[in-house]
Amino acid sequence: MEKVTGIGGFFFASDDPEALAEWYERHLGIRKPGKEYADGSWWQDEGPTVFGAHARDAGGGGKDRSWSINFRVRDLDAMVAQLRAAGITVEVESTVYPNGRFAHLKDPDGNGIELWEPDGTDLQRPAG
């Protein structure tokens, strides 16, 4: 069976797409889409990705949002310190889970972002 090999893009609406793209690049290091195909794209490190649906009332991106995104980070404490130094509110979960640590913030449009520092078995790529 053929299967997808990763996420090739994540697209969402914004009232000011250029400003939001600038925010993601400045604060999270996610390269903005180029104006031309030759400009290239953001490349992410290989690692685990969860692709899962949840009930609308379970939270996630917020009450009026149908999505949220989770970004893997190598050093959650360093990323949180960087964001807070820029005046961005970040909530770090006090629970350390078997698969790692998590923090939550919102982008300027109010979209939910979860940061994940993987740990445990999620650091090992399963066979197959």
DSSP file (Angstrom, degrees, kcal/mol; ACC not computed):
  #  RESIDUE AA STRUCTURE BP1 BP2  ACC     N-H-->O    O-->H-N    N-H-->O    O-->H-N    TCO  KAPPA ALPHA  PHI   PSI    X-CA   Y-CA   Z-CA
    1    1 A M              0   0    0      0, 0.0     2,-0.2     0, 0.0     0, 0.0   0.000 360.0 360.0 360.0 132.3    0.0    0.0    0.0
    2    2 A E        -     0   0    0      0, 0.0     2,-0.3     0, 0.0     0, 0.0  -0.565 360.0-176.7 -77.6 146.0    1.3    3.4   -0.9
    3    3 A K        -     0   0    0     -2,-0.2     2,-0.0     0, 0.0     0, 0.0  -0.962  31.0 -95.3-142.0 159.2    1.2    6.0    1.9
    4    4 A V        -     0   0    0     -2,-0.3     3,-0.1     1,-0.1     0, 0.0  -0.361  25.2-147.8 -70.3 157.0    2.0    9.7    2.4
    5    5 A T        -     0   0    0      1,-0.3     2,-0.3    -2,-0.0    -1,-0.1   0.393  62.3 -43.9-109.9   1.5    5.4   10.5    3.7
    6    6 A G  S    S-     0   0    0     43,-0.0     2,-0.6     0, 0.0    -1,-0.3  -0.939  79.0 -49.8 158.8-178.0    4.7   13.6    5.7
    7    7 A I        -     0   0    0     -2,-0.3     3,-0.1     1,-0.1     0, 0.0  -0.761  39.5-173.3 -87.4 122.9    2.9   16.9    5.7
    8    8 A G        -     0   0    0     -2,-0.6     2,-0.3     1,-0.3    -1,-0.1   0.621  67.0 -13.1 -91.3 -15.3    3.6   18.8    2.5
    9    9 A G        -     0   0    0      2,-0.0     2,-0.4     0, 0.0    -1,-0.3  -0.930  48.4-147.3-177.1 155.9    1.8   22.0    3.6
   10   10 A F        -     0   0    0     -2,-0.3     2,-0.4    -3,-0.1    -3,-0.0  -0.962  24.7-173.5-136.3 116.5   -0.5   23.5    6.1
   11   11 A F        +     0   0    0     -2,-0.4     2,-0.3     2,-0.0    -2,-0.0  -0.915  10.1 160.8-120.7 137.1   -2.8   26.2    4.8
   12   12 A F        -     0   0    0     -2,-0.4     2,-0.2     2,-0.0    -2,-0.0  -0.981  36.8-100.9-152.1 158.4   -5.2   28.4    6.8
   13   13 A A        +     0   0    0     -2,-0.3     2,-0.3     2,-0.0     3,-0.0  -0.501  35.8 173.6 -85.1 149.4   -7.0   31.7    6.3
   14   14 A S        -     0   0    0     -2,-0.2     4,-0.1     1,-0.1    -2,-0.0  -0.986  38.6-133.2-150.0 147.6   -6.0   35.0    7.9
   15   15 A D  S    S+     0   0    0     -2,-0.3    -1,-0.1     1,-0.3    -2,-0.0   0.763 112.4  25.9 -70.3 -24.2   -7.2   38.6    7.6
   16   16 A D  S  > S+     0   0    0      1,-0.1     4,-2.2    -3,-0.0    -1,-0.3  -0.634  72.1 172.9-138.1  76.4   -3.5   39.6    7.2
   17   17 A P  H  > S+     0   0    0      0, 0.0     4,-2.5     0, 0.0     5,-0.2   0.837  78.0  53.0 -58.7 -37.3   -1.6   36.6    5.7
   18   18 A E  H  > S+     0   0    0      2,-0.2     4,-2.2     1,-0.2     5,-0.1   0.934 111.1  45.6 -65.7 -45.5    1.7   38.5    5.2
   19   19 A A  H  > S+     0   0    0      2,-0.2     4,-2.1     1,-0.2    -1,-0.2   0.898 114.1  49.2 -64.5 -39.6    1.8   39.8    8.8
   20   20 A L  H  X S+     0   0    0     -4,-2.2     4,-2.3     2,-0.2    -2,-0.2   0.905 109.9  50.9 -67.5 -40.4    1.0   36.4   10.2
   21   21 A A  H  X S+     0   0    0     -4,-2.5     4,-2.1    -5,-0.2    -1,-0.2   0.895 109.6  51.5 -61.8 -39.6    3.6   34.7    8.0
   22   22 A E  H  X S+     0   0    0     -4,-2.2     4,-2.9     2,-0.2     5,-0.2   0.909 108.5  51.8 -62.0 -42.6    6.1   37.3    9.3
   23   23 A W  H  X S+     0   0    0     -4,-2.1     4,-2.8     1,-0.2     5,-0.5   0.929 110.1  47.9 -60.5 -47.3    5.1   36.4   12.9
   24   24 A Y  H  X S+     0   0    0     -4,-2.3     4,-1.7     1,-0.2     6,-1.7   0.887 115.0  46.1 -62.9 -38.6    5.6   32.7   12.4
   25   25 A E  H  X S+     0   0    0     -4,-2.1     4,-0.9     4,-0.2    -2,-0.2   0.934 116.8  43.3 -69.8 -45.0    9.0   33.3   10.8
   26   26 A R  H  < S+     0   0    0     -4,-2.9    -2,-0.2    -5,-0.2    -3,-0.2   0.910 127.0  27.3 -67.4 -44.1   10.2   35.8   13.4
   27   27 A H  H  < S+     0   0    0     -4,-2.8    -3,-0.2    -5,-0.2    -2,-0.2   0.767 134.8  24.7 -97.1 -26.9    9.0   33.9   16.5
   28   28 A L  H  < S-     0   0    0     -4,-1.7    -3,-0.2    -5,-0.5    -2,-0.1   0.464  96.6-120.5-117.7  -4.4    9.0   30.2   15.5
   29   29 A G     <  +     0   0    0     -4,-0.9     2,-0.8    -5,-0.5    -4,-0.2   0.733  58.2 149.8  73.7  21.7   11.6   30.1   12.7
   30   30 A I        -     0   0    0     -6,-1.7    -1,-0.2    -9,-0.1    -2,-0.1  -0.806  48.1-125.7 -92.7 111.1    9.1   28.8   10.1
   31   31 A R        -     0   0    0     -2,-0.8    11,-0.4    -3,-0.1     3,-0.1  -0.263  24.1-115.4 -59.5 134.1   10.2   30.2    6.8
   32   32 A K        -     0   0    0      1,-0.1    -1,-0.1     9,-0.1     2,-0.1  -0.314  38.4 -92.7 -64.7 150.9    7.6   32.1    4.9
   33   33 A P        -     0   0    0      0, 0.0     8,-0.1     0, 0.0    -1,-0.1  -0.426  48.8-113.6 -61.9 140.8    6.4   30.7    1.6
   34   34 A G        -     0   0    0      6,-1.0     6,-0.1     2,-0.1     3,-0.0  -0.287   8.4-127.4 -72.4 161.5    8.4   32.1   -1.3
   35   35 A K  S    S+     0   0    0      4,-0.0     2,-0.3    -2,-0.0    -1,-0.1   0.791  97.3  35.1 -76.5 -29.5    6.9   34.3   -3.9
   36   36 A E  S >  S-     0   0    0      1,-0.1     3,-1.6     4,-0.1     4,-0.3  -0.859  87.9-115.2-122.2 157.0    8.3   32.1   -6.6
   37   37 A Y  G >  S+     0   0    0     -2,-0.3     3,-1.4     1,-0.3    -3,-0.1   0.864 115.7  60.9 -58.5 -35.6    8.7   28.3   -6.7
   38   38 A A  G 3  S+     0   0    0      1,-0.3    -1,-0.3     2,-0.0     3,-0.1   0.640  86.6  76.9 -67.7 -13.8   12.5   28.8   -6.9
   39   39 A D  G <  S-     0   0    0     -3,-1.6    -1,-0.3     1,-0.2    -2,-0.2   0.695  93.8-143.9 -71.5 -18.3   12.4   30.6   -3.5
   40   40 A G    <   -     0   0    0     -3,-1.4    -6,-1.0    -4,-0.3     2,-0.3  -0.208   8.3-100.5  83.3-176.9   12.0   27.2   -1.7
   41   41 A S        -     0   0    0     -8,-0.1     2,-0.3    -3,-0.1    -9,-0.1  -0.810  38.7 -75.7-137.6 172.7   10.0   26.3    1.4
   42   42 A W        -     0   0    0    -11,-0.4     2,-0.5    -2,-0.3   -12,-0.1  -0.606  44.4-151.4 -72.0 132.3   10.4   25.7    5.1
   43   43 A W        -     0   0    0     -2,-0.3     2,-0.3    -3,-0.0   -12,-0.1  -0.929   8.1-154.6-108.6 131.2   12.1   22.3    5.8
   44   44 A Q        -     0   0    0     -2,-0.5     2,-0.1     1,-0.1     3,-0.1  -0.705  23.2-102.8-102.6 156.4   11.2   20.5    9.0
   45   45 A D        -     0   0    0     -2,-0.3     2,-0.1    27,-0.1    27,-0.1  -0.446  44.0-100.0 -71.5 148.1   13.3   18.0   10.9
   46   46 A E  S    S+     0   0    0     -2,-0.1    -1,-0.1     0, 0.0     0, 0.0  -0.455  70.6 110.6 -66.6 139.9   12.3   14.3   10.5
   47   47 A G        -     0   0    0     -2,-0.1    76,-0.1    -3,-0.1    -3,-0.0  -0.967  65.6 -41.4 171.5-178.7   10.4   13.1   13.5
   48   48 A P        -     0   0    0      0, 0.0     2,-0.4     0, 0.0    24,-0.1  -0.319  44.4-169.5 -69.9 147.5    7.0   11.9   14.7
   49   49 A T        -     0   0    0     22,-0.0     2,-0.5     2,-0.0    22,-0.0  -0.991  12.5-146.6-136.2 127.4    3.8   13.6   13.6
   50   50 A V        -     0   0    0     -2,-0.4     2,-0.5    20,-0.1    20,-0.2  -0.820  11.8-172.6 -92.2 131.0    0.4   13.0   15.2
   51   51 A F        +     0   0    0     -2,-0.5     2,-0.4     2,-0.0    -2,-0.0  -0.899  28.4 147.1-122.7  98.5   -2.5   13.3   12.7
   52   52 A G        -     0   0    0     -2,-0.5     2,-0.2     2,-0.0    -2,-0.0  -0.991  41.4-137.7-143.9 142.2   -5.7   13.1   14.8
   53   53 A A        -     0   0    0     -2,-0.4     2,-0.3    14,-0.0    14,-0.0  -0.617  23.7-171.6 -88.5 153.6   -9.2   14.3   14.9
   54   54 A H        -     0   0    0     -2,-0.2     5,-0.1     5,-0.1    -2,-0.0  -0.962  34.5 -83.5-141.6 161.1  -10.9   15.4   18.1
   55   55 A A    >   -     0   0    0     -2,-0.3     3,-2.2     1,-0.1     4,-0.1  -0.337  40.1-120.2 -62.6 144.4  -14.4   16.4   19.3
   56   56 A R  G >  S+     0   0    0      1,-0.3     3,-0.7     2,-0.1     9,-0.1   0.822 113.5  51.8 -56.8 -33.2  -15.2   20.1   18.6
   57   57 A D  G 3  S+     0   0    0      1,-0.2    -1,-0.3     3,-0.0     3,-0.1   0.337  86.0  88.6 -88.4   9.8  -15.8   20.7   22.3
   58   58 A A  G <  S-     0   0    0     -3,-2.2     2,-0.8     1,-0.2    -1,-0.2   0.447  93.5-124.8 -86.5   0.7  -12.4   19.2   23.3
   59   59 A G    X   +     0   0    0     -3,-0.7     3,-1.3    -4,-0.1     2,-0.6  -0.824  57.1 140.6  99.4-109.4  -10.6   22.5   22.9
   60   60 A G  T 3  S+     0   0    0     -2,-0.8     3,-0.1     1,-0.3     9,-0.1  -0.531  85.3   7.3  68.9-112.7   -7.6   22.2   20.5
   61   61 A G  T 3  S-     0   0    0     -2,-0.6    51,-0.6     1,-0.3    -1,-0.3   0.559 123.0 -81.4 -81.7  -7.9   -7.5   25.4   18.5
   62   62 A G    X   -     0   0    0     -3,-1.3     3,-1.6     3,-0.2    -1,-0.3  -0.491  51.9 -67.4 122.8 164.5  -10.2   27.2   20.4
   63   63 A K  T 3  S+     0   0    0      1,-0.3    -1,-0.1    -2,-0.2    -2,-0.1   0.852 132.2  36.0 -58.2 -40.4  -14.0   27.2   20.5
   64   64 A D  T 3  S+     0   0    0     -3,-0.1     2,-0.4     2,-0.0    -1,-0.3   0.198 103.7  89.2-100.7  16.8  -14.5   28.8   17.1
   65   65 A R    <   -     0   0    0     -3,-1.6    -3,-0.2    -6,-0.2    -4,-0.2  -0.890  56.1-160.7-114.8 144.2  -11.5   27.1   15.4
   66   66 A S  S    S+     0   0    0     -2,-0.4     2,-0.3    -5,-0.1    -1,-0.1   0.412  74.7  39.5-100.4   1.4  -11.6   23.7   13.6
   67   67 A W        -     0   0    0     -5,-0.1    45,-0.5   -14,-0.0     2,-0.3  -0.953  51.2-175.1-144.1 161.9   -7.8   23.1   13.9
   68   68 A S        -     0   0    0     -2,-0.3     2,-0.4    43,-0.1    45,-0.2  -0.948  20.2-138.5-146.6 161.7   -4.8   23.4   16.0
   69   69 A I  E     -a  113   0A   0     43,-1.5    45,-2.9    -2,-0.3     2,-0.5  -0.960   3.9-154.0-128.5 145.1   -1.2   22.7   15.2
   70   70 A N  E     -a  114   0A   0     -2,-0.4     2,-0.4    43,-0.2    45,-0.2  -0.972  10.6-163.7-117.6 125.2    1.6   21.0   17.2
   71   71 A F  E     -a  115   0A   0     43,-2.9    45,-2.7    -2,-0.5     2,-0.2  -0.928  16.7-131.2-110.1 132.8    5.2   21.9   16.5
   72   72 A R  E     -a  116   0A   0     -2,-0.4     2,-0.3    43,-0.2    45,-0.2  -0.586  27.0-172.8 -75.2 141.9    8.1   19.7   17.7
   73   73 A V        -     0   0    0     43,-2.6     3,-0.3    -2,-0.2    42,-0.0  -0.971  26.8-143.2-133.1 151.2   10.9   21.6   19.4
   74   74 A R  S    S+     0   0    0     -2,-0.3     2,-0.4     1,-0.3    -1,-0.1   0.871  96.6  24.5 -78.5 -38.5   14.3   20.4   20.7
   75   75 A D     >  -     0   0    0      1,-0.1     4,-2.2     2,-0.0    -1,-0.3  -0.863  63.5-175.4-134.5  96.3   14.4   22.5   23.8
   76   76 A L  H  > S+     0   0    0     -2,-0.4     4,-2.8    -3,-0.3     5,-0.2   0.897  85.5  53.2 -60.7 -43.0   11.0   23.6   25.1
   77   77 A D  H  > S+     0   0    0      1,-0.2     4,-2.4     2,-0.2    -1,-0.2   0.908 110.3  47.3 -61.6 -42.0   12.4   25.8   27.9
   78   78 A A  H  > S+     0   0    0      2,-0.2     4,-2.2     1,-0.2    -1,-0.2   0.906 113.3  48.2 -65.9 -41.3   14.6   27.7   25.5
   79   79 A M  H  X S+     0   0    0     -4,-2.2     4,-2.4     2,-0.2    -2,-0.2   0.920 112.2  48.8 -65.4 -43.5   11.7   28.2   23.0
   80   80 A V  H  X S+     0   0    0     -4,-2.8     4,-2.8     1,-0.2     5,-0.2   0.920 111.1  50.0 -62.0 -44.3    9.4   29.3   25.8
   81   81 A A  H  X S+     0   0    0     -4,-2.4     4,-2.2    -5,-0.2    -1,-0.2   0.907 111.0  50.0 -60.9 -42.0   12.0   31.8   27.1
   82   82 A Q  H  X S+     0   0    0     -4,-2.2     4,-0.9     2,-0.2    -2,-0.2   0.919 113.1  45.4 -62.2 -45.4   12.5   33.2   23.6
   83   83 A L  H ><>S+     0   0    0     -4,-2.4     5,-2.3     1,-0.2     3,-0.7   0.925 113.2  49.1 -66.4 -44.9    8.7   33.7   23.1
   84   84 A R  H ><5S+     0   0    0     -4,-2.8     3,-1.9     1,-0.2    -1,-0.2   0.872 105.6  57.7 -63.7 -36.3    8.2   35.2   26.5
   85   85 A A  H 3<5S+     0   0    0     -4,-2.2    -1,-0.2     1,-0.3    -2,-0.2   0.782 104.5  53.5 -63.1 -25.6   11.1   37.6   25.9
   86   86 A A  T <<5S-     0   0    0     -4,-0.9    -1,-0.3    -3,-0.7    -2,-0.2   0.352 126.4-104.0 -89.2   5.5    9.2   38.8   22.8
   87   87 A G  T < 5S+     0   0    0     -3,-1.9     2,-0.5     1,-0.3    -3,-0.2   0.662  74.2 142.3  84.1  16.5    6.1   39.4   24.9
   88   88 A I      < -     0   0    0     -5,-2.3     2,-0.4    -6,-0.1    -1,-0.3  -0.797  51.5-125.8 -96.1 130.4    4.2   36.3   23.8
   89   89 A T        +     0   0    0     -2,-0.5    17,-0.5    17,-0.1     2,-0.4  -0.610  33.7 177.3 -76.0 125.7    2.1   34.5   26.5
   90   90 A V        -     0   0    0     -2,-0.4     2,-0.6    15,-0.1    15,-0.2  -0.999  17.8-154.5-132.4 131.9    3.0   30.9   26.7
   91   91 A E  E     -B  104   0A   0     13,-2.9    13,-2.8    -2,-0.4     2,-0.5  -0.936   9.7-155.3-108.5 120.7    1.5   28.3   29.1
   92   92 A V  E     -B  103   0A   0     -2,-0.6    11,-0.3    11,-0.3     2,-0.2  -0.816  21.0-122.0 -94.4 129.2    3.7   25.3   29.9
   93   93 A E        -     0   0    0      9,-2.4     9,-0.2    -2,-0.5    -1,-0.0  -0.490  11.1-147.6 -68.2 137.0    1.9   22.2   31.1
   94   94 A S  S    S+     0   0    0     -2,-0.2     2,-0.3     7,-0.1    -1,-0.1   0.757  75.3  87.6 -77.2 -24.3    3.1   21.1   34.5
   95   95 A T        -     0   0    0      7,-0.0     2,-0.6     1,-0.0     7,-0.4  -0.590  68.0-150.5 -77.1 132.6    2.5   17.4   33.7
   96   96 A V        -     0   0    0     -2,-0.3     5,-0.2     5,-0.1    -2,-0.1  -0.935  20.8-154.3-101.1 117.4    5.4   15.6   32.0
   97   97 A Y  B >   -C  100   0A   0      3,-2.3     3,-1.8    -2,-0.6     0, 0.0  -0.431  28.9-106.5 -90.4 163.2    3.9   12.9   29.8
   98   98 A P  T 3  S+     0   0    0      0, 0.0    23,-0.2     0, 0.0     3,-0.1   0.776 123.5  47.6 -58.8 -25.2    5.5    9.6   28.7
   99   99 A N  T 3  S-     0   0    0      1,-0.3    20,-1.5    21,-0.1     2,-0.3   0.374 123.7 -90.1 -98.9   4.8    5.8   11.1   25.3
  100  100 A G  E <   -CD  97 118A   0     -3,-1.8    -3,-2.3    18,-0.3     2,-0.3  -0.863  51.8 -44.6 131.6-161.6    7.3   14.5   26.4
  101  101 A R  E     - D   0 117A   0     16,-1.7    16,-2.4    -2,-0.3     2,-0.3  -0.803  43.7-158.4-117.1 154.8    6.5   18.0   27.6
  102  102 A F  E     - D   0 116A   0     -7,-0.4    -9,-2.4    -2,-0.3     2,-0.3  -0.944  10.9-175.7-136.5 152.5    4.0   20.5   26.1
  103  103 A A  E     -BD  92 115A   0     12,-1.8    12,-2.9    -2,-0.3     2,-0.4  -0.965  14.5-146.3-141.6 157.9    3.3   24.3   26.0
  104  104 A H  E     +BD  91 114A   0    -13,-2.8   -13,-2.9    -2,-0.3     2,-0.3  -0.966  23.6 151.0-132.0 143.1    0.5   26.3   24.5
  105  105 A L  E     - D   0 113A   0      8,-2.2     8,-2.8    -2,-0.4     2,-0.4  -0.924  32.5-122.0-152.8 175.8    0.2   29.7   22.9
  106  106 A K  E     - D   0 112A   0    -17,-0.5     6,-0.2    -2,-0.3   -17,-0.1  -0.962  19.5-129.2-125.9 145.7   -1.8   31.6   20.3
  107  107 A D    >   -     0   0    0      4,-2.0     3,-2.4    -2,-0.4   -87,-0.1  -0.311  45.8 -87.1 -80.4 175.5   -0.7   33.3   17.2
  108  108 A P  T 3  S+     0   0    0      0, 0.0    -1,-0.1     0, 0.0   -88,-0.0   0.727 130.4  55.1 -60.2 -21.0   -1.8   36.9   16.5
  109  109 A D  T 3  S-     0   0    0      2,-0.1   -89,-0.0   -89,-0.0   -94,-0.0   0.466 121.5-106.7 -87.8  -1.7   -5.0   35.6   14.8
  110  110 A G    <   +     0   0    0     -3,-2.4     2,-0.2     1,-0.3   -45,-0.1   0.559  67.7 151.1  89.2   9.2   -5.9   33.6   17.9
  111  111 A N        -     0   0    0      1,-0.1    -4,-2.0   -43,-0.0    -1,-0.3  -0.555  49.0-112.4 -76.7 137.7   -5.1   30.2   16.4
  112  112 A G  E     - D   0 106A   0    -51,-0.6   -43,-1.5   -45,-0.5     2,-0.4  -0.490  32.6-172.6 -74.2 135.2   -3.9   27.6   18.9
  113  113 A I  E     -aD  69 105A   0     -8,-2.8    -8,-2.2    -2,-0.2     2,-0.5  -0.996   5.5-163.8-127.2 132.4   -0.3   26.4   18.8
  114  114 A E  E     -aD  70 104A   0    -45,-2.9   -43,-2.9    -2,-0.4     2,-0.4  -0.963   6.9-153.6-114.2 133.7    1.1   23.5   20.9
  115  115 A L  E     -aD  71 103A   0    -12,-2.9   -12,-1.8    -2,-0.5     2,-0.4  -0.890  12.7-165.6-104.5 137.5    4.8   23.1   21.3
  116  116 A W  E     -aD  72 102A   0    -45,-2.7   -43,-2.6    -2,-0.4   -14,-0.2  -0.982  18.0-165.4-131.4 122.4    6.0   19.5   22.0
  117  117 A E  E     - D   0 101A   0    -16,-2.4   -16,-1.7    -2,-0.4   -43,-0.1  -0.892  33.3-138.4-100.4  99.8    9.5   18.4   23.2
  118  118 A P  E     + D   0 100A   0      0, 0.0     2,-0.3     0, 0.0   -18,-0.3  -0.162  29.7 168.3 -62.9 152.9    9.3   14.7   22.5
  119  119 A D    >   +     0   0    0    -20,-1.5     3,-1.1   -19,-0.0     4,-0.1  -0.931  41.5  15.1-150.1 168.6   10.6   12.1   24.9
  120  120 A G  G >  S-     0   0    0     -2,-0.3     3,-1.9     1,-0.2     4,-0.2  -0.258 122.1  -6.9  67.1-144.2   10.5    8.3   25.3
  121  121 A T  G >  S+     0   0    0      1,-0.3     3,-1.8   -23,-0.2    -1,-0.2   0.710 121.5  73.7 -64.9 -21.8    9.4    6.0   22.5
  122  122 A D  G <  S+     0   0    0     -3,-1.1    -1,-0.3     1,-0.3    -2,-0.2   0.664  88.1  63.7 -67.4 -13.5    8.4    9.0   20.2
  123  123 A L  G <  S+     0   0    0     -3,-1.9     2,-0.5   -76,-0.1    -1,-0.3   0.564  93.3  74.3 -83.4  -8.4   12.1    9.6   19.7
  124  124 A Q  S <  S-     0   0    0     -3,-1.8   -77,-0.0    -4,-0.2    -1,-0.0  -0.913  82.6-131.3-108.3 126.9   12.5    6.2   18.0
  125  125 A R        -     0   0    0     -2,-0.5    -2,-0.1     1,-0.1    -3,-0.1  -0.626  27.9-126.2 -75.7 125.2   11.2    5.7   14.5
  126  126 A P        -     0   0    0      0, 0.0     2,-0.1     0, 0.0    -1,-0.1  -0.353  27.5-101.8 -70.2 151.8    9.1    2.5   14.4
  127  127 A A              0   0    0      1,-0.2     0, 0.0    -2,-0.0     0, 0.0  -0.390 360.0 360.0 -67.8 148.5    9.9   -0.2   11.8
  128  128 A G              0   0    0     -2,-0.1    -1,-0.2     0, 0.0     0, 0.0   0.431 360.0 360.0 104.0 360.0    7.7   -0.3    8.7
